[in-house]
Amino acid sequence: MGEFKDKMKGTANEVAGKVKEEIGKATGDRKMEAKGAAQNAKGHVQKATGDIKGKMGDKM
């Protein structure tokens, strides 16, 4: 169960981060763009954690 939850949270953070990045680029708001990039990176880490949990059988 943890694997699926991590992957879903990761996907949500990636999408939200990409939206923030694009809004930041469109408006020239570098702070918003940076926050979006950070959230996107967080999503990638969460998805990787889910992948690892899946390979280890949720024993993590």
Biopython code that builds the backbone (N, CA, C, O; Angstrom):
import numpy as np
from Bio.PDB.StructureBuilder import StructureBuilder

atoms = [
    (1, "MET", "N", (0.816, -1.197, 0.000)),
    (1, "MET", "CA", (0.000, 0.000, 0.000)),
    (1, "MET", "C", (0.859, 1.260, 0.000)),
    (1, "MET", "O", (0.509, 2.243, -0.652)),
    (2, "GLY", "N", (1.969, 1.245, 0.714)),
    (2, "GLY", "CA", (2.833, 2.408, 0.779)),
    (2, "GLY", "C", (3.410, 2.782, -0.572)),
    (2, "GLY", "O", (3.617, 3.957, -0.874)),
    (3, "GLU", "N", (3.664, 1.775, -1.369)),
    (3, "GLU", "CA", (4.218, 2.003, -2.714)),
    (3, "GLU", "C", (3.253, 2.852, -3.543)),
    (3, "GLU", "O", (3.650, 3.860, -4.128)),
    (4, "PHE", "N", (2.017, 2.451, -3.590)),
    (4, "PHE", "CA", (1.006, 3.149, -4.382)),
    (4, "PHE", "C", (0.800, 4.576, -3.873)),
    (4, "PHE", "O", (0.709, 5.518, -4.661)),
    (5, "LYS", "N", (0.727, 4.724, -2.556)),
    (5, "LYS", "CA", (0.507, 6.036, -1.936)),
    (5, "LYS", "C", (1.655, 6.989, -2.279)),
    (5, "LYS", "O", (1.418, 8.147, -2.623)),
    (6, "ASP", "N", (2.884, 6.511, -2.187)),
    (6, "ASP", "CA", (4.039, 7.345, -2.506)),
    (6, "ASP", "C", (4.046, 7.746, -3.974)),
    (6, "ASP", "O", (4.348, 8.891, -4.311)),
    (7, "LYS", "N", (3.714, 6.811, -4.836)),
    (7, "LYS", "CA", (3.698, 7.118, -6.268)),
    (7, "LYS", "C", (2.614, 8.144, -6.594)),
    (7, "LYS", "O", (2.839, 9.041, -7.407)),
    (8, "MET", "N", (1.451, 8.025, -5.973)),
    (8, "MET", "CA", (0.369, 8.969, -6.239)),
    (8, "MET", "C", (0.709, 10.362, -5.709)),
    (8, "MET", "O", (0.460, 11.361, -6.384)),
    (9, "LYS", "N", (1.272, 10.430, -4.511)),
    (9, "LYS", "CA", (1.685, 11.722, -3.960)),
    (9, "LYS", "C", (2.771, 12.336, -4.838)),
    (9, "LYS", "O", (2.779, 13.543, -5.080)),
    (10, "GLY", "N", (3.669, 11.507, -5.304)),
    (10, "GLY", "CA", (4.734, 11.981, -6.175)),
    (10, "GLY", "C", (4.202, 12.568, -7.466)),
    (10, "GLY", "O", (4.643, 13.628, -7.910)),
    (11, "THR", "N", (3.258, 11.875, -8.057)),
    (11, "THR", "CA", (2.652, 12.365, -9.297)),
    (11, "THR", "C", (1.934, 13.695, -9.052)),
    (11, "THR", "O", (2.032, 14.616, -9.863)),
    (12, "ALA", "N", (1.221, 13.790, -7.946)),
    (12, "ALA", "CA", (0.507, 15.032, -7.623)),
    (12, "ALA", "C", (1.494, 16.186, -7.438)),
    (12, "ALA", "O", (1.250, 17.293, -7.918)),
    (13, "ASN", "N", (2.596, 15.935, -6.752)),
    (13, "ASN", "CA", (3.591, 16.984, -6.554)),
    (13, "ASN", "C", (4.276, 17.368, -7.859)),
    (13, "ASN", "O", (4.580, 18.541, -8.076)),
    (14, "GLU", "N", (4.518, 16.406, -8.716)),
    (14, "GLU", "CA", (5.124, 16.718, -10.014)),
    (14, "GLU", "C", (4.215, 17.637, -10.827)),
    (14, "GLU", "O", (4.673, 18.626, -11.398)),
    (15, "VAL", "N", (2.938, 17.306, -10.874)),
    (15, "VAL", "CA", (1.987, 18.104, -11.656)),
    (15, "VAL", "C", (1.858, 19.508, -11.063)),
    (15, "VAL", "O", (1.923, 20.500, -11.790)),
    (16, "ALA", "N", (1.675, 19.588, -9.745)),
    (16, "ALA", "CA", (1.541, 20.899, -9.104)),
    (16, "ALA", "C", (2.811, 21.727, -9.296)),
    (16, "ALA", "O", (2.742, 22.932, -9.535)),
    (17, "GLY", "N", (3.953, 21.084, -9.192)),
    (17, "GLY", "CA", (5.215, 21.778, -9.383)),
    (17, "GLY", "C", (5.370, 22.317, -10.790)),
    (17, "GLY", "O", (5.823, 23.444, -10.988)),
    (18, "LYS", "N", (4.993, 21.506, -11.769)),
    (18, "LYS", "CA", (5.082, 21.945, -13.167)),
    (18, "LYS", "C", (4.164, 23.145, -13.421)),
    (18, "LYS", "O", (4.538, 24.077, -14.134)),
    (19, "VAL", "N", (2.970, 23.119, -12.837)),
    (19, "VAL", "CA", (2.036, 24.236, -12.996)),
    (19, "VAL", "C", (2.646, 25.506, -12.401)),
    (19, "VAL", "O", (2.623, 26.565, -13.028)),
    (20, "LYS", "N", (3.189, 25.392, -11.192)),
    (20, "LYS", "CA", (3.815, 26.554, -10.553)),
    (20, "LYS", "C", (4.990, 27.073, -11.380)),
    (20, "LYS", "O", (5.167, 28.281, -11.535)),
    (21, "GLU", "N", (5.787, 26.150, -11.905)),
    (21, "GLU", "CA", (6.919, 26.561, -12.742)),
    (21, "GLU", "C", (6.439, 27.365, -13.949)),
    (21, "GLU", "O", (6.984, 28.423, -14.263)),
    (22, "GLU", "N", (5.420, 26.849, -14.613)),
    (22, "GLU", "CA", (4.916, 27.514, -15.813)),
    (22, "GLU", "C", (4.299, 28.872, -15.485)),
    (22, "GLU", "O", (4.477, 29.832, -16.234)),
    (23, "ILE", "N", (3.583, 28.953, -14.380)),
    (23, "ILE", "CA", (3.015, 30.237, -13.966)),
    (23, "ILE", "C", (4.142, 31.221, -13.669)),
    (23, "ILE", "O", (4.082, 32.387, -14.060)),
    (24, "GLY", "N", (5.156, 30.746, -12.983)),
    (24, "GLY", "CA", (6.302, 31.594, -12.677)),
    (24, "GLY", "C", (6.994, 32.094, -13.931)),
    (24, "GLY", "O", (7.375, 33.261, -14.013)),
    (25, "LYS", "N", (7.159, 31.210, -14.909)),
    (25, "LYS", "CA", (7.786, 31.607, -16.176)),
    (25, "LYS", "C", (6.928, 32.632, -16.909)),
    (25, "LYS", "O", (7.440, 33.615, -17.446)),
    (26, "ALA", "N", (5.617, 32.391, -16.927)),
    (26, "ALA", "CA", (4.706, 33.275, -17.667)),
    (26, "ALA", "C", (4.612, 34.658, -17.043)),
    (26, "ALA", "O", (4.445, 35.653, -17.748)),
    (27, "THR", "N", (4.720, 34.723, -15.716)),
    (27, "THR", "CA", (4.569, 36.003, -15.029)),
    (27, "THR", "C", (5.909, 36.649, -14.686)),
    (27, "THR", "O", (5.952, 37.791, -14.230)),
    (28, "GLY", "N", (6.989, 35.924, -14.904)),
    (28, "GLY", "CA", (8.306, 36.456, -14.556)),
    (28, "GLY", "C", (8.609, 36.358, -13.070)),
    (28, "GLY", "O", (9.544, 36.992, -12.581)),
    (29, "ASP", "N", (7.824, 35.568, -12.353)),
    (29, "ASP", "CA", (7.994, 35.395, -10.905)),
    (29, "ASP", "C", (8.986, 34.260, -10.654)),
    (29, "ASP", "O", (8.609, 33.088, -10.624)),
    (30, "ARG", "N", (10.239, 34.617, -10.479)),
    (30, "ARG", "CA", (11.288, 33.612, -10.311)),
    (30, "ARG", "C", (11.114, 32.801, -9.022)),
    (30, "ARG", "O", (11.476, 31.626, -8.973)),
    (31, "LYS", "N", (10.568, 33.423, -7.994)),
    (31, "LYS", "CA", (10.344, 32.719, -6.731)),
    (31, "LYS", "C", (9.317, 31.592, -6.914)),
    (31, "LYS", "O", (9.502, 30.481, -6.417)),
    (32, "MET", "N", (8.247, 31.898, -7.627)),
    (32, "MET", "CA", (7.213, 30.895, -7.914)),
    (32, "MET", "C", (7.790, 29.783, -8.781)),
    (32, "MET", "O", (7.504, 28.604, -8.571)),
    (33, "GLU", "N", (8.596, 30.167, -9.745)),
    (33, "GLU", "CA", (9.229, 29.186, -10.631)),
    (33, "GLU", "C", (10.140, 28.251, -9.837)),
    (33, "GLU", "O", (10.148, 27.043, -10.072)),
    (34, "ALA", "N", (10.901, 28.805, -8.903)),
    (34, "ALA", "CA", (11.809, 27.998, -8.076)),
    (34, "ALA", "C", (11.027, 27.070, -7.149)),
    (34, "ALA", "O", (11.405, 25.913, -6.961)),
    (35, "LYS", "N", (9.944, 27.574, -6.577)),
    (35, "LYS", "CA", (9.110, 26.732, -5.705)),
    (35, "LYS", "C", (8.519, 25.567, -6.505)),
    (35, "LYS", "O", (8.439, 24.439, -6.017)),
    (36, "GLY", "N", (8.115, 25.857, -7.719)),
    (36, "GLY", "CA", (7.566, 24.811, -8.576)),
    (36, "GLY", "C", (8.596, 23.759, -8.915)),
    (36, "GLY", "O", (8.295, 22.565, -8.919)),
    (37, "ALA", "N", (9.819, 24.198, -9.202)),
    (37, "ALA", "CA", (10.893, 23.255, -9.517)),
    (37, "ALA", "C", (11.196, 22.375, -8.310)),
    (37, "ALA", "O", (11.439, 21.176, -8.454)),
    (38, "ALA", "N", (11.182, 22.970, -7.123)),
    (38, "ALA", "CA", (11.436, 22.201, -5.901)),
    (38, "ALA", "C", (10.327, 21.177, -5.654)),
    (38, "ALA", "O", (10.602, 20.039, -5.275)),
    (39, "GLN", "N", (9.088, 21.582, -5.867)),
    (39, "GLN", "CA", (7.968, 20.656, -5.668)),
    (39, "GLN", "C", (8.005, 19.530, -6.697)),
    (39, "GLN", "O", (7.683, 18.384, -6.382)),
    (40, "ASN", "N", (8.393, 19.855, -7.909)),
    (40, "ASN", "CA", (8.524, 18.848, -8.958)),
    (40, "ASN", "C", (9.602, 17.831, -8.569)),
    (40, "ASN", "O", (9.410, 16.625, -8.723)),
    (41, "ALA", "N", (10.721, 18.321, -8.072)),
    (41, "ALA", "CA", (11.804, 17.427, -7.635)),
    (41, "ALA", "C", (11.343, 16.545, -6.478)),
    (41, "ALA", "O", (11.676, 15.361, -6.423)),
    (42, "LYS", "N", (10.579, 17.121, -5.559)),
    (42, "LYS", "CA", (10.035, 16.348, -4.438)),
    (42, "LYS", "C", (9.170, 15.201, -4.955)),
    (42, "LYS", "O", (9.211, 14.088, -4.430)),
    (43, "GLY", "N", (8.391, 15.491, -5.989)),
    (43, "GLY", "CA", (7.546, 14.463, -6.589)),
    (43, "GLY", "C", (8.358, 13.328, -7.183)),
    (43, "GLY", "O", (7.990, 12.160, -7.059)),
    (44, "HIS", "N", (9.467, 13.673, -7.832)),
    (44, "HIS", "CA", (10.338, 12.639, -8.406)),
    (44, "HIS", "C", (10.895, 11.741, -7.310)),
    (44, "HIS", "O", (10.969, 10.523, -7.477)),
    (45, "VAL", "N", (11.285, 12.341, -6.192)),
    (45, "VAL", "CA", (11.828, 11.564, -5.068)),
    (45, "VAL", "C", (10.747, 10.658, -4.485)),
    (45, "VAL", "O", (11.013, 9.495, -4.182)),
    (46, "GLN", "N", (9.545, 11.174, -4.327)),
    (46, "GLN", "CA", (8.457, 10.362, -3.786)),
    (46, "GLN", "C", (8.155, 9.171, -4.682)),
    (46, "GLN", "O", (7.927, 8.063, -4.196)),
    (47, "LYS", "N", (8.153, 9.399, -5.992)),
    (47, "LYS", "CA", (7.894, 8.286, -6.913)),
    (47, "LYS", "C", (9.015, 7.251, -6.847)),
    (47, "LYS", "O", (8.754, 6.049, -6.905)),
    (48, "ALA", "N", (10.251, 7.706, -6.728)),
    (48, "ALA", "CA", (11.375, 6.779, -6.613)),
    (48, "ALA", "C", (11.267, 5.972, -5.321)),
    (48, "ALA", "O", (11.563, 4.778, -5.301)),
    (49, "THR", "N", (10.841, 6.630, -4.250)),
    (49, "THR", "CA", (10.643, 5.934, -2.978)),
    (49, "THR", "C", (9.580, 4.850, -3.140)),
    (49, "THR", "O", (9.737, 3.744, -2.623)),
    (50, "GLY", "N", (8.516, 5.157, -3.846)),
    (50, "GLY", "CA", (7.470, 4.171, -4.109)),
    (50, "GLY", "C", (7.999, 2.994, -4.908)),
    (50, "GLY", "O", (7.648, 1.846, -4.639)),
    (51, "ASP", "N", (8.840, 3.279, -5.888)),
    (51, "ASP", "CA", (9.438, 2.204, -6.682)),
    (51, "ASP", "C", (10.301, 1.289, -5.803)),
    (51, "ASP", "O", (10.249, 0.065, -5.920)),
    (52, "ILE", "N", (11.082, 1.898, -4.938)),
    (52, "ILE", "CA", (11.942, 1.110, -4.044)),
    (52, "ILE", "C", (11.102, 0.265, -3.102)),
    (52, "ILE", "O", (11.392, -0.912, -2.888)),
    (53, "LYS", "N", (10.061, 0.867, -2.540)),
    (53, "LYS", "CA", (9.176, 0.112, -1.651)),
    (53, "LYS", "C", (8.565, -1.076, -2.381)),
    (53, "LYS", "O", (8.434, -2.159, -1.811)),
    (54, "GLY", "N", (8.192, -0.877, -3.638)),
    (54, "GLY", "CA", (7.612, -1.967, -4.419)),
    (54, "GLY", "C", (8.598, -3.101, -4.624)),
    (54, "GLY", "O", (8.232, -4.274, -4.561)),
    (55, "LYS", "N", (9.843, -2.746, -4.869)),
    (55, "LYS", "CA", (10.864, -3.776, -5.082)),
    (55, "LYS", "C", (11.250, -4.484, -3.793)),
    (55, "LYS", "O", (11.699, -5.630, -3.818)),
    (56, "MET", "N", (11.071, -3.797, -2.659)),
    (56, "MET", "CA", (11.433, -4.396, -1.375)),
    (56, "MET", "C", (10.210, -5.031, -0.688)),
    (56, "MET", "O", (10.327, -5.587, 0.405)),
    (57, "GLY", "N", (9.076, -4.946, -1.318)),
    (57, "GLY", "CA", (7.881, -5.549, -0.745)),
    (57, "GLY", "C", (7.319, -4.740, 0.411)),
    (57, "GLY", "O", (6.804, -5.326, 1.363)),
    (58, "ASP", "N", (7.399, -3.422, 0.365)),
    (58, "ASP", "CA", (6.886, -2.533, 1.416)),
    (58, "ASP", "C", (7.532, -2.773, 2.766)),
    (58, "ASP", "O", (6.912, -2.478, 3.789)),
    (59, "LYS", "N", (8.733, -3.288, 2.817)),
    (59, "LYS", "CA", (9.414, -3.530, 4.086)),
    (59, "LYS", "C", (10.212, -2.320, 4.553)),
    (59, "LYS", "O", (10.900, -2.374, 5.572)),
    (60, "MET", "N", (10.116, -1.244, 3.810)),
    (60, "MET", "CA", (10.832, -0.030, 4.141)),
    (60, "MET", "C", (10.081, 0.817, 5.114)),
    (60, "MET", "O", (10.556, 1.886, 5.498)),
]
sb = StructureBuilder()
sb.init_structure("model")
sb.init_model(0)
sb.init_chain("A")
sb.init_seg("    ")
for serial, (resi, resn, name, xyz) in enumerate(atoms, 1):
    if name == "N":
        sb.init_residue(resn, " ", resi, " ")
    sb.init_atom(name, np.array(xyz, "f"), 0.0, 1.0, " ", f" {name:<3s}", serial, name[0])
structure = sb.get_structure()
